[in-house]
Amino acid sequence: MKEAKRSTFSGRIGFVLAAAGSAVGLGNLWRFPYLAAKYGGGIFLLIYILLAVTFGFTLMITEIAVGRKTHRSPMEAYGILNKKWKWLGTLSTLVPVIILPYYCVIGGWVIKYAAVMLMGKVQEAAGADYFASFISQPIEPLIWFFLYATATAAIVFLGVDKGIEKMSRYLMPALLLLTVALTIFVVCQPGALDGVIYYIKPDFSKLNVMTFVAALGQLFFSMSLAMGIMITYGSYLKKDSNITTSTRQIEAFDTVVAFLAGLMIVPAVFVYSGGDESALGQGPSLMFDTLPKVFAGMPFGSAVGAAFFILVLFAALTSSVSVMEAIVAGMTDKFKMERKRAALIVYAYALLIGIFCAFGFSIWKNFTIMDLSILDFLDFISNSVMMPIVGMLTCIFVGFVIKPKAITDEVELNGRFKEKKFYSIMVKWIAPVCIFAILVSSVLNTLGIVTI
């Protein structure tokens, strides 16, 4: 009876759009362009694509199959497959629990900049220390954060079909169209061709082990892996949907948007900076400091800036909705709680912890953990530590506990799984080793022991 009442996507298209929406987030729009520029342009792109169709495919198909096989979120799914490994579901659910509050804070920043651009204040946003001045205020960032968190919660509150799937059906096509339009506009600007060549031309002098680690790390974060999201969304997938085809389509959508984001951002910043690589920056410094200056120097700068930040908002919203949904699904599965009540509890939690994250740049800016702000510390723990650990343990769980056959049998409910042997080798041996490399390198990089 409980199985029949569980929400589902209306079909494969709805699932693919929702899952792709989760994968396409802030990481695609600033982290991918930065890493591509830093690690040799075309070489990084080539390696990233190769890893997407091997490593990314393996982890994503694993998580989707686990979700559909059990029809449960991670909180219960691992325990259904093996009672002794139920704890891994709890650990997996902790990742989105940590991510949601600070992601909503950053989402609030995006709304703020979209509003500024829509009001035609691109020159103001391009001013020195504008971003630093904004986040150092105690009240205004909270207002934008509240708006963003409320929008996220409202979509989740509406449910899988009327909320998440309906949002994805509108926002994902709009996101793709905006990305294509902005990319075409940027590459047609005077001097942009040099930036395009810089972005896509392979630089073999930068081909080393860290190029692979950086590409693998970006892939890991970009595709919403080891966060419980794909297991949760997979649990809403109907048995007649082809998992292999869906996974390929999600990967393609995510990779295309990431590539176009780089093709849009790198040439623009390259032209603005006169070819200075350091101007590409990383994180907020690129999106909230450098890019407004780029837009200010463009024809129709306010309009282009507004379109860009609306694009970022769409990407961020589809991701934060999936993060929140993973937590809500875990609560409804674990505690048999009514969905709307669970959504309200998670919303209240996000507001409470998000306030601490926002204050970390204003009234609590002197409070740091490992020399990191509250937001940066939560980002480090979730992305650099917990996600690789969960991903590695999931591979070990599938490879040596329940065995790859448990996954391949689920995949083959809709046809022959041609990559079965390849999948088994990847999930048992190659993927765990690669994820361990991500974990070690990310931690060492954050601690300043090595520079990635």
LOLOLO-817157 format. One record per residue (C-alpha): residue number from 1; x negated, y negated, z negated; residue in one letter. Coordinates in nm, 4 decimals, padded with zeros to 6 digits. Each point is the difference from the previous one (the first is absolute). Layout:
BEGIN
    i      east     north        up  aa
  NUM         X         Y         Z   A
...
This chain:
BEGIN
    i      east     north        up  aa
    1   00.0000   00.0000   00.0000   M
    2  -00.2814  -00.2357  -00.0890   K
    3  -00.1689   00.0796   00.3306   E
    4   00.3061  -00.1120   00.1978   A
    5   00.0210  -00.3300  -00.1827   K
    6  -00.3587  -00.1003   00.0675   R
    7  -00.0343  -00.2953   00.2341   S
    8  -00.1468   00.0586   00.3440   T
    9  -00.1109  -00.2013   00.2987   F
   10   00.2532   00.0109   00.2823   S
   11  -00.2584   00.1592   00.2275   G
   12  -00.3632   00.0148   00.1089   R
   13  -00.0058  -00.3549   00.1400   I
   14   00.1199  -00.1452  -00.3278   G
   15  -00.2613   00.2002  -00.1884   F
   16  -00.2832  -00.0956   00.2370   V
   17   00.0835  -00.3714  -00.0174   L
   18   00.0229   00.0074  -00.3799   A
   19  -00.3233   00.1982  -00.0394   A
   20  -00.1785  -00.2200   00.2547   A
   21   00.1269  -00.3030  -00.1893   G
   22  -00.1596   00.1369  -00.3140   S
   23  -00.3290   00.0615   00.1798   A
   24  -00.0082  -00.3425   00.1681   V
   25  -00.0743  -00.2419  -00.2818   G
   26  -00.2396  -00.2708  -00.1100   L
   27  -00.2969   00.2309   00.0541   G
   28   00.0693   00.0123   00.3746   N
   29   00.0109  -00.3767   00.0324   L
   30  -00.3135  -00.1049  -00.1842   W
   31  -00.2077   00.3003  -00.1101   R
   32  -00.0100   00.1773   00.3367   F
   33  -00.1170  -00.3068   00.2002   P
   34  -00.2653  -00.0795  -00.2585   Y
   35  -00.1413   00.3537  -00.0077   L
   36   00.0124   00.0334   00.3784   A
   37  -00.2026  -00.3183   00.0378   A
   38  -00.2474   00.0990  -00.2715   K
   39  -00.0636   00.3540   00.1209   Y
   40  -00.0689  -00.0478   00.3670   G
   41   00.3336  -00.0741   00.1652   G
   42   00.0599   00.2669   00.2609   G
   43  -00.1977   00.2642  -00.1934   I
   44   00.2209  -00.0504  -00.3049   F
   45   00.3141   00.0132   00.2150   L
   46  -00.1096   00.3245   00.1644   L
   47  -00.0865   00.1652  -00.3305   I
   48   00.3239  -00.1213  -00.1591   Y
   49   00.2114   00.1512   00.2798   I
   50  -00.1879   00.3306  -00.0186   L
   51   00.0534   00.0144  -00.3760   L
   52   00.3675  -00.0923   00.0379   A
   53   00.0719   00.2997   00.2246   V
   54  -00.1957   00.2384  -00.2243   T
   55  -00.0307  -00.1013  -00.3632   F
   56   00.3049  -00.2285  -00.0057   G
   57   00.2126   00.2559   00.1800   F
   58  -00.0946   00.2691  -00.2518   T
   59   00.0892  -00.1973  -00.3115   L
   60   00.3150  -00.1556   00.1403   M
   61   00.1442   00.3248   00.1328   I
   62  -00.0792   00.1611  -00.3373   T
   63   00.1886  -00.2614  -00.1995   E
   64   00.3001  -00.0135   00.2323   I
   65   00.0265   00.3800   00.0009   A
   66  -00.0250   00.0186  -00.3805   V
   67   00.2827  -00.2537  -00.0282   G
   68   00.2299   00.1735   00.2483   R
   69  -00.0765   00.3471  -00.1358   K
   70   00.0947  -00.0939  -00.3568   T
   71   00.2503  -00.2827   00.0655   H
   72  -00.1522  -00.1760  -00.2970   R
   73  -00.2283  -00.2928  -00.0733   S
   74  -00.3571   00.0720  -00.1188   P
   75   00.1132  -00.0078  -00.3636   M
   76   00.1746   00.3360   00.0568   E
   77  -00.1354   00.1255   00.3347   A
   78  -00.3366   00.1267  -00.1209   Y
   79   00.1619   00.1777  -00.2937   G
   80   00.2480   00.1746   00.2283   I
   81  -00.2861   00.1385   00.2095   L
   82  -00.2079   00.0959  -00.3040   N
   83   00.1028  -00.0673  -00.3608   K
   84  -00.3579  -00.0291  -00.1220   K
   85  -00.0607  -00.2919   00.2377   W
   86   00.3013  -00.2086  -00.0995   K
   87  -00.2371  -00.2522  -00.1590   W
   88  -00.1299  -00.0944   00.3443   L
   89   00.3456  -00.1348   00.0839   G
   90  -00.0131  -00.2286  -00.3023   T
   91  -00.3491  -00.1189   00.0933   L
   92   00.1152  -00.0644   00.3572   S
   93   00.2987  -00.2054  -00.1196   T
   94  -00.2255  -00.2169  -00.2156   L
   95  -00.1624  -00.1412   00.3162   V
   96   00.3090  -00.1907   00.1240   P
   97   00.0796  -00.0909  -00.3624   V
   98  -00.3303  -00.1870  -00.0158   I
   99   00.0225  -00.1464   00.3510   I
  100   00.3570  -00.1381   00.0033   L
  101  -00.0392  -00.3004  -00.2382   P
  102  -00.3145  -00.1478   00.1524   Y
  103   00.1140   00.0722   00.3575   Y
  104   00.3122  -00.2069  -00.0710   C
  105  -00.2181  -00.2841  -00.1278   V
  106  -00.1925  -00.0022   00.3286   I
  107   00.3327   00.0259   00.1845   G
  108   00.1038  -00.3172  -00.1780   G
  109  -00.3086  -00.1749   00.1325   W
  110   00.0991   00.1055   00.3516   V
  111   00.3504  -00.1483  -00.0402   I
  112  -00.1545  -00.3227  -00.1257   K
  113  -00.2228  -00.0331   00.3062   Y
  114   00.2801   00.0950   00.2376   A
  115   00.2120  -00.2781  -00.1535   A
  116  -00.2858  -00.2516   00.0242   V
  117  -00.0553   00.0831   00.3672   M
  118   00.3721  -00.0158   00.0777   L
  119   00.0060  -00.3491  -00.1495   M
  120  -00.2792  -00.1030   00.2383   G
  121  -00.2602  -00.0477  -00.2734   K
  122  -00.2798   00.1948   00.1669   V
  123  -00.2518  -00.2821  -00.0540   Q
  124   00.0831  -00.0043  -00.3688   E
  125  -00.0452   00.3770  -00.0274   A
  126  -00.3346  -00.0316   00.1787   A
  127  -00.1294  -00.2395  -00.2626   G
  128  -00.2955   00.0872  -00.2184   A
  129   00.0920   00.1985  -00.3118   D
  130   00.3702   00.0049   00.0932   Y
  131   00.0356   00.3705  -00.0734   F
  132  -00.2056  -00.0138  -00.3190   A
  133   00.2053  -00.2955  -00.1205   S
  134   00.3265   00.1835   00.0746   F
  135  -00.0764   00.3248  -00.1840   I
  136  -00.1494  -00.1890  -00.2966   S
  137   00.3411  -00.1537  -00.0742   Q
  138   00.1925   00.1855  -00.2732   P
  139   00.3547  -00.0469   00.1339   I
  140   00.0229  -00.0271   00.3815   E
  141  -00.1644   00.3389   00.0773   P
  142   00.2498   00.1619  -00.2393   L
  143   00.2927  -00.1432   00.1972   I
  144  -00.1237   00.1436   00.3297   W
  145  -00.0884   00.3276  -00.1706   F
  146   00.3518   00.0213  -00.1429   F
  147   00.1539  -00.0570   00.3446   L
  148  -00.2150   00.2689   00.1601   Y
  149   00.0571   00.2569  -00.2757   A
  150   00.3742  -00.0656   00.0119   T
  151   00.0114   00.0531   00.3771   A
  152  -00.1911   00.3281  -00.0389   T
  153   00.2284   00.1217  -00.2785   A
  154   00.3164  -00.0967   00.1906   A
  155  -00.0972   00.2193   00.2962   I
  156  -00.0853   00.2964  -00.2237   V
  157   00.3197  -00.0541  -00.1988   F
  158   00.2052   00.0453   00.3200   L
  159  -00.1382   00.3514   00.0461   G
  160  -00.1786   00.2045   00.2636   V
  161   00.2358  -00.0370   00.2955   D
  162   00.1635  -00.3376  -00.0666   K
  163  -00.3122  -00.1617  -00.1428   G
  164  -00.3357   00.1470   00.1009   I
  165   00.0950   00.1462   00.3374   E
  166   00.2127  -00.2976   00.1054   K
  167  -00.2768  -00.2442  -00.0955   M
  168  -00.2568   00.2040   00.1921   S
  169   00.2139   00.0165   00.3149   R
  170   00.0011  -00.3800   00.0168   Y
  171  -00.3348  -00.1024  -00.1495   L
  172  -00.2300   00.2502   00.1724   M
  173   00.0964  -00.0908   00.3603   P
  174  -00.0124  -00.3680  -00.0980   A
  175  -00.3433   00.0528  -00.1570   L
  176  -00.1333   00.1666   00.3141   L
  177   00.1391  -00.2708   00.2286   L
  178  -00.1470  -00.2772  -00.2163   L
  179  -00.3369   00.1750  -00.0072   T
  180  -00.0097   00.0379   00.3791   V
  181   00.1139  -00.3591   00.0601   A
  182  -00.2538  -00.1517  -00.2403   L
  183  -00.2794   00.2176   00.1361   T
  184   00.0709  -00.1104   00.3573   I
  185   00.0098  -00.3646  -00.1091   F
  186  -00.3325   00.0235  -00.1863   V
  187  -00.1962   00.1842   00.2695   V
  188   00.1147  -00.2599   00.2543   C
  189  -00.1570  -00.2847  -00.1998   Q
  190  -00.3185  -00.1622   00.1338   P
  191  -00.3088   00.1858  -00.1196   G
  192   00.1971   00.2972  -00.1301   A
  193  -00.1531   00.2397   00.2516   L
  194  -00.3313  -00.0072  -00.1886   D
  195   00.1866   00.0986  -00.3139   G
  196   00.1788   00.2828   00.1816   V
  197  -00.3320   00.1380   00.1270   I
  198  -00.1463  -00.0321  -00.3499   Y
  199   00.2947   00.1971  -00.1376   Y
  200   00.0165   00.2868   00.2489   I
  201  -00.3602   00.0354   00.1211   K
  202  -00.1795   00.2845  -00.1816   P
  203  -00.3012  -00.1088  -00.2027   D
  204  -00.2043   00.3189  -00.0302   F
  205  -00.2480  -00.1674  -00.2333   S
  206   00.2703   00.0038  -00.2684   K
  207   00.0831   00.3673   00.0416   L
  208  -00.0895   00.1711  -00.3283   N
  209   00.1529   00.2044  -00.2794   V
  210   00.1680  -00.3048  -00.1508   M
  211   00.1800  -00.0650   00.3283   T
  212   00.1714   00.3364  -00.0409   F
  213   00.0691  -00.0589  -00.3703   V
  214   00.1489  -00.3442   00.0691   A
  215   00.2214   00.1311   00.2830   A
  216   00.1118   00.2937  -00.2114   L
  217   00.0747  -00.2265  -00.2946   G
  218   00.2065  -00.2352   00.2160   Q
  219   00.1916   00.2944   00.1448   L
  220   00.0675   00.1358  -00.3470   F
  221   00.1431  -00.3284  -00.1282   F
  222   00.1735  -00.0995   00.3220   S
  223   00.2145   00.3119   00.0415   M
  224   00.1503  -00.0031  -00.3512   S
  225  -00.1665   00.3303  -00.0856   L
  226  -00.0357   00.1352  -00.3563   A
  227   00.2581  -00.2475  -00.1290   M
  228   00.2981   00.2342  -00.0111   G
  229   00.1723  -00.1989   00.2724   I
  230  -00.0244   00.2490   00.2853   M
  231   00.1113   00.2818  -00.2310   I
  232   00.2975  -00.2099  -00.1084   T
  233   00.0948  -00.0960   00.3556   Y
  234  -00.0581   00.3589   00.1105   G
  235   00.2520   00.1131  -00.2615   S
  236   00.2633  -00.2049   00.1844   Y
  237  -00.0871   00.1568   00.3372   L
  238   00.2483   00.2463   00.1477   K
  239  -00.1091   00.3563   00.0761   K
  240   00.0662  -00.0402   00.3726   D
  241  -00.2608  -00.2761   00.0383   S
  242  -00.3385   00.0869   00.1473   N
  243  -00.2673  -00.0876  -00.2560   I
  244  -00.2922   00.0152   00.2439   T
  245   00.1602  -00.2382   00.2491   T
  246   00.1072  -00.2383  -00.2766   S
  247  -00.3497  -00.0084  -00.1476   T
  248  -00.1568  -00.0801   00.3371   R
  249   00.2478  -00.2842   00.0562   Q
  250  -00.0639  -00.1491  -00.3441   I
  251  -00.3752   00.0129   00.0599   E
  252   00.0367  -00.1584   00.3429   A
  253   00.2132  -00.2871  -00.1303   F
  254  -00.2374  -00.0677  -00.2888   D
  255  -00.3122   00.0107   00.2191   T
  256   00.1469  -00.2199   00.2740   V
  257   00.1026  -00.2697  -00.2483   V
  258  -00.3406   00.0123  -00.1703   A
  259  -00.1804  -00.0278   00.3346   F
  260   00.2195  -00.2898   00.1148   L
  261  -00.0475  -00.1750  -00.3338   A
  262  -00.3739   00.0128   00.0558   G
  263   00.0424  -00.1166   00.3587   L
  264   00.2019  -00.2933  -00.1330   M
  265  -00.2038  -00.0999  -00.3055   I
  266  -00.3631   00.0696   00.0896   V
  267  -00.0103  -00.2069   00.3249   P
  268   00.1904  -00.2841  -00.1691   A
  269  -00.2387  -00.0211  -00.2954   V
  270  -00.2986   00.0650   00.2271   F
  271   00.0858  -00.3016   00.2154   V
  272   00.0761  -00.2197  -00.3016   Y
  273  -00.3285   00.0898  -00.1736   S
  274  -00.2155  -00.0268   00.3091   G
  275  -00.0928   00.3676  -00.0161   G
  276  -00.0825   00.0103  -00.3718   D
  277   00.0713   00.3540  -00.1317   E
  278   00.0175  -00.1148  -00.3614   S
  279   00.3097  -00.2078   00.0826   A
  280   00.1955   00.3237   00.0398   L
  281  -00.0182   00.0368  -00.3753   G
  282   00.1999   00.2639  -00.1847   Q
  283   00.3374   00.0120  -00.1728   G
  284   00.1785  -00.3199  -00.1049   P
  285  -00.2883  -00.2198   00.1135   S
  286   00.0689   00.1026   00.3600   L
  287   00.3780  -00.0090   00.0021   M
  288   00.0677  -00.2946  -00.2288   F
  289  -00.3092  -00.2172   00.0464   D
  290  -00.1560   00.0588   00.3416   T
  291   00.3037   00.0723   00.2182   L
  292   00.1915  -00.3197  -00.0923   P
  293  -00.3061  -00.1954   00.1152   K
  294   00.0049   00.1978   00.3253   V
  295   00.3708  -00.0771   00.0526   F
  296  -00.0594  -00.3676  -00.0768   A
  297  -00.2420  -00.0186   00.2930   G
  298   00.2348   00.1738   00.2450   M
  299   00.2678  -00.1429   00.2261   P
  300   00.3393   00.0535  -00.1680   F
  301  -00.1912   00.0917  -00.3168   G
  302   00.2981  -00.0178  -00.2354   S
  303   00.2132   00.2217   00.2234   A
  304  -00.2801   00.2538   00.0460   V
  305  -00.0731  -00.0052  -00.3727   G
  306   00.3661   00.0453  -00.0867   A
  307   00.0315   00.2933   00.2413   A
  308  -00.3120   00.1601  -00.1446   F
  309   00.1066  -00.0222  -00.3630   F
  310   00.3498   00.1209   00.0861   I
  311  -00.1715   00.2956   00.1668   L
  312  -00.2058   00.0595  -00.3147   V
  313   00.3142  -00.0303  -00.2098   L
  314   00.1761   00.2685   00.2046   F
  315  -00.2995   00.2307  -00.0360   A
  316  -00.0350  -00.0637  -00.3713   A
  317   00.3717   00.0464  -00.0690   L
  318   00.0267   00.3358   00.1763   T
  319  -00.2987   00.1194  -00.2053   S
  320   00.1144  -00.1297  -00.3393   S
  321   00.3436   00.1553   00.0563   V
  322  -00.1636   00.3393   00.0549   S
  323  -00.2175  -00.0441  -00.3095   V
  324   00.3030  -00.0824  -00.2134   M
  325   00.2030   00.2835   00.1546   E
  326  -00.2673   00.2522  -00.1010   A
  327   00.0389  -00.1062  -00.3639   I
  328   00.3811  -00.0094   00.0095   V
  329   00.0161   00.3435   00.1634   A
  330  -00.2312   00.1363  -00.2678   G
  331   00.2247  -00.1312  -00.2763   M
  332   00.3192   00.1338   00.1560   T
  333  -00.1571   00.3435   00.0543   D
  334  -00.1715   00.0236  -00.3382   K
  335   00.2650  -00.1491  -00.2266   F
  336   00.3120   00.0672   00.2121   K
  337   00.0613  -00.3716  -00.0154   M
  338   00.2501  -00.1869   00.2168   E
  339  -00.1870  -00.1661   00.2867   R
  340   00.1145  -00.3589  -00.0573   K
  341  -00.0873   00.0155  -00.3672   R
  342  -00.3478   00.1301   00.0840   A
  343  -00.0473  -00.2794   00.2545   A
  344   00.0917  -00.2651  -00.2577   L
  345  -00.2435   00.1449  -00.2542   I
  346  -00.2833   00.0056   00.2542   V
  347   00.0873  -00.3547   00.1091   Y
  348  -00.0184  -00.1223  -00.3610   A
  349  -00.3332   00.1771  -00.0452   Y
  350  -00.1411  -00.1578   00.3191   A
  351   00.1014  -00.3468  -00.1194   L
  352  -00.1571   00.0490  -00.3431   L
  353  -00.3369   00.1332   00.1156   I
  354  -00.0022  -00.2278   00.3042   G
  355   00.0101  -00.3029  -00.2298   I
  356  -00.3236   00.1180  -00.1629   F
  357  -00.1576   00.0413   00.3461   C
  358   00.1026  -00.3494   00.1073   A
  359  -00.1220  -00.1555  -00.3251   F
  360  -00.3362   00.1643   00.0623   G
  361  -00.0764  -00.2857   00.2397   F
  362   00.1349  -00.2801  -00.2198   S
  363   00.0442  -00.0040  -00.3780   I
  364  -00.1810   00.3347  -00.0445   W
  365  -00.2667  -00.0522   00.2635   K
  366  -00.2746   00.0385  -00.2582   N
  367   00.1263   00.3470  -00.0923   F
  368  -00.1761   00.2606   00.2115   T
  369  -00.0527   00.3765   00.0010   I
  370  -00.3326   00.1163   00.1462   M
  371  -00.0377  -00.3600   00.1208   D
  372   00.3234   00.0395   00.2001   L
  373   00.3255  -00.1930  -00.0312   S
  374   00.3052   00.1964  -00.1150   I
  375   00.1248   00.0323   00.3588   L
  376  -00.3399   00.1008   00.1374   D
  377  -00.0499   00.2548  -00.2776   F
  378   00.3361   00.1668   00.0683   L
  379  -00.0865   00.0026   00.3712   D
  380  -00.3353   00.1640  -00.0768   F
  381   00.1495   00.2681  -00.2261   I
  382   00.2797   00.0889   00.2434   S
  383  -00.1791  -00.0234   00.3353   N
  384  -00.3603   00.0832  -00.0806   S
  385   00.0476   00.2573  -00.2759   V
  386   00.3442   00.1580  -00.0272   M
  387   00.0945   00.0305   00.3673   M
  388  -00.3165   00.1884   00.0991   P
  389   00.0339   00.2245  -00.3064   I
  390   00.3646   00.0822   00.0799   V
  391  -00.0850   00.0611   00.3662   G
  392  -00.2904   00.2289  -00.0856   M
  393   00.2026   00.1960  -00.2564   L
  394   00.2889   00.0369   00.2470   T
  395  -00.2361   00.1577   00.2524   C
  396  -00.1345   00.2370  -00.2654   I
  397   00.3571   00.0813  -00.1061   F
  398   00.1089   00.0837   00.3549   V
  399  -00.3250   00.1624   00.1071   G
  400  -00.0583   00.2272  -00.2969   F
  401   00.3141   00.0182  -00.2173   V
  402   00.3105   00.0223   00.2182   I
  403  -00.2125   00.0656   00.3136   K
  404   00.0327  -00.1820   00.3371   P
  405   00.2613   00.2532   00.1170   K
  406   00.2546  -00.1597  -00.2346   A
  407  -00.0328  -00.3213   00.2001   I
  408  -00.0381   00.1476   00.3482   T
  409   00.3124   00.2135  -00.0482   D
  410   00.1999  -00.3151  -00.0821   E
  411  -00.1417  -00.1798   00.3032   V
  412   00.0846   00.2928   00.2281   E
  413   00.3695  -00.0099  -00.0871   L
  414   00.0268  -00.2276   00.3051   N
  415  -00.2390   00.1690   00.2386   G
  416  -00.3516   00.1319   00.0293   R
  417  -00.2690  -00.1837  -00.1955   F
  418  -00.2817  -00.0024   00.2556   K
  419  -00.2507  -00.1546  -00.2394   E
  420   00.0541   00.2644  -00.2712   K
  421  -00.3568   00.1322  -00.0151   K
  422  -00.1483  -00.3469   00.0250   F
  423   00.2330  -00.1189  -00.2760   Y
  424  -00.1037   00.2816  -00.2349   S
  425  -00.3702  -00.0792   00.0416   I
  426   00.0576  -00.3729  -00.0482   M
  427   00.2148   00.0267  -00.3127   V
  428  -00.2226   00.2585  -00.1695   K
  429  -00.3492  -00.1208   00.0774   W
  430  -00.0434  -00.3207   00.2004   I
  431   00.2644  -00.2314  -00.1496   A
  432  -00.0925   00.0530  -00.3679   P
  433  -00.3668  -00.0730   00.0697   V
  434   00.0832  -00.3139   00.1986   C
  435   00.2365  -00.1291  -00.2678   I
  436  -00.2656   00.0586  -00.2658   F
  437  -00.2346  -00.2145   00.2104   A
  438   00.2628  -00.2774   00.0036   I
  439   00.0412   00.0206  -00.3760   L
  440  -00.3715  -00.0216  -00.0757   V
  441  -00.0748  -00.2728   00.2550   S
  442   00.2981  -00.2145  -00.1028   S
  443  -00.0880   00.0149  -00.3680   V
  444  -00.3678  -00.0735   00.0631   L
  445   00.0934  -00.2901   00.2270   N
  446   00.2356  -00.1545  -00.2569   T
  447  -00.2558   00.0381  -00.2757   L
  448  -00.2565  -00.1731   00.2204   G
  449  -00.2361   00.2980   00.0062   I
  450   00.0203   00.0213   00.3791   V
  451   00.1491  -00.2349   00.2602   T
  452   00.2474   00.1488   00.2470   I
